[in-house]
């Protein structure tokens, strides 16, 4: 797919240019984490859907204690609701209120980070995500009309990110991240048992817990900017 090529080329160019420009002080990141997600506006509450957050990144120092990072991440989002009731409609179809949504993205987050005392790092930034997979279930049944190419969900997810990290030991850090869509991913119409209808815009909300291994950190410290 063309957008995968764009992501890879952009990442490589950023690393090469930055490395040449600042004297080989770029740092690499290997990332593995777990998401707790929900979709605001889907009538299902709570961060109940688990997902993966896996990827790699580059940290580029530009001032003392400051870095800018770029990542390429596989990010699983969505929503989940267990059975709420058991009923049978007039057509004999069983309804339970259960709901599950899987949204898989390839994302490119770009953040600015500040590190205090080589221990805690706070960051903020933005991300563009491209939808690469989607599945939806209602009342335990797969919704056949919801596919990647059905345009049920927006293929692009633009979001803001707030990020915090603490050093565990050496180059290994533990991070917590909050990510929220800035643009709706879907507008959906709902109908209740009384026949009332309403529409709601939907947005991804994600809490992520990550382990981050930093490469080239020792060399970067020796050459880091002093101001």
N, C-alpha and C positions, 0 to 999 in steps of 0.2 A: 504494500500500500504506500502511496506517495507520502502521507503524513508521517509514517515511520521513518522514511528516508530523510525527511526534513528534520525530524527530531535528532536522529543520529548525526547528521551532518552539522547541525547547529551546535550540538554538544562537543563534537570533535574540534570544530573551529574555535569555540570558546576556550577549550583547554589549551590548544596549541598556541593561540595568540596570547593568552594570559601568561602561559609559562614563559614564552619568549620575552614578554614585556617586563616581567617582574622578577626575573632572575631565578627561575626554577623553584619558587616558593609555594606553588600550588599544592593543595592537599586533596587527596581522594577520599571518597566515602563509600563504604559498603553498608547497605541498609536492609534490615529485616524487621517487620513489625506486624502488629495486630490492630485492626480497626474495629471500633464500635460505631455503628452508623444508624441513621434513620433518615426518612424523607419528610421534611416539614410540608404539610399540606395534603398528606395522603390519608388523614383520619386515623392514623396509627401512631401512638405515642411511644416515646422511649428509644434509647440507643440499644436496640435488641438484636441487630443483625451483625454477625461477625464477618470479617473479611481480612485479606492479606494486604500488606503494604511492603513491597519489595523493590529494590532498585539500587542505583549507584549515583554518585554525584561528585562535584568538584567544589572545593572551598578556595576562594581567591582572596588573600589578605590585601587590603588597600589602604589601611591606616592602623596604627597601634590599637590592638584589641578588636578591630573591625574586620569582618569578612563578608564577601558576597558569595552565595552558593547557587549552583544550578544542579538540578537533579533530573533524572529520567526514572519514573516510578510506575510500576504496575499497581493499581489501586482499586480494590474491590469495595463497592458501596452498595446501598440498598436499604431494605426495610423488612421487618418480620413481625408477624402477629400470630400467636397460637389460636387454637379453636376457642371461640367465645360463647358459642351456643350450638344447638343442633336442631335444625328445622327442615321442613320439606315444603317447597313452594307448590303452586297449583299445577306445575308441569311434572311434579314428582322429583325435582332436582334438590339434592341435599345441600343446604347452606349451613356453614359453620362460623362464618366471620373470620376464618383464617386467611392470612395474606402473607405473601413472600415476594420480594423483588431483589433480583441480582443485577447490579450494574457494574461492569468491568471497564476500567479506563486505563489508558496509557497517558501519563501526565508529565508536564514539565514545570515544576515549581522553581521560582526564583525568589530568594530571600536575602535580606541583609541581617547580619548577626553581630551582637556585641558580647564579648566574653569578659567576665570579671574574675580576677585572681586565678585564671587558668582552671576554674572549677565549674562555674555556671555560665551558660550561654543563653541569651534571649534573642529571638529573631522574629521577623515579620516580613510578609511578602505576598506574592500572588502566584496563581497557577492556572495553566490552561490544560484541560483534560480532553482527550478524544475517546468517545465511547467505542469499545471494540467488542462488547458482548452484552446481551440483555435477555433476561428471562423473568416472567411474571406468573405468579400463581394466585388464584382466588378460590376460596373455599376448598383448597387442596387440589385444584385442577389447573393445569397449565393453560395460560391464556395464549392460544395459538396466534392471535392477531398481533401480539406484541413481539416484534422482531427487530433486529438491528436496522433493517431497511424499511420498516413500516412508518418511520418518523413519529412513532408514539412518544419517544424521548428525544430531546435535543442531542445531537451527536457531539456538541461542544459544551463543556462545563467550565465556566470562568469563576474562580473562587479566590477568596483571601485566606491567608494562613497566619496563625500565631503559633510560635514554636519555642519550646524551652528544653534545654539539655543540661545534664550534670555528668561530670566525669565519674565513672565507676572505678576504673583502674587503667593507667597508661593510656593507650589510644582508644579504649572502649568507653562509649558514652550511652546513657539512657535518656531517651527523649519522649516528651509528651507534646502532641500537636493537635490544634483545633483548626478545622477547615470548614468553610461555609460557602455555598454557591452565592454569587452575586447576581446571577441571571437565572431565571426560572428554567428548569429542565423539562417541565411539562405543565400543561393546564388540563385539569381533568374535571369532568362532570360527575357528580354523585347523585344517587337517588335512594331515598329511604323507603321503609315499608309502607309509609303513608302516601307515597307517590311524589313527595316533595323533591325538588332538584336544586342543586347549587353547584357552583364551580369554584375551584381553588388552584392557585399557582403552586407548584411544587419546587422544593430546593433541597439539595444534598446537605446534610450536616454530619460531620465526621470527627470522632475522637480517636487519636492514634497513639499507640504506645510502641516505641521503637528502640532497637539496639543499633548503634551507629559505630562502625569501626573506622577510625581515621588513619589513612596512609600518609606517609611523608611528613608527619607532624614535627618530628625532631629537626629535620632539615629546614622546615618552614620557620620554626622558632629561631634558628640561628640567623635567618635572613629576613625576619619580619620587619616591617616598617617601624621606626622608633617614634613617629609622631602621628 
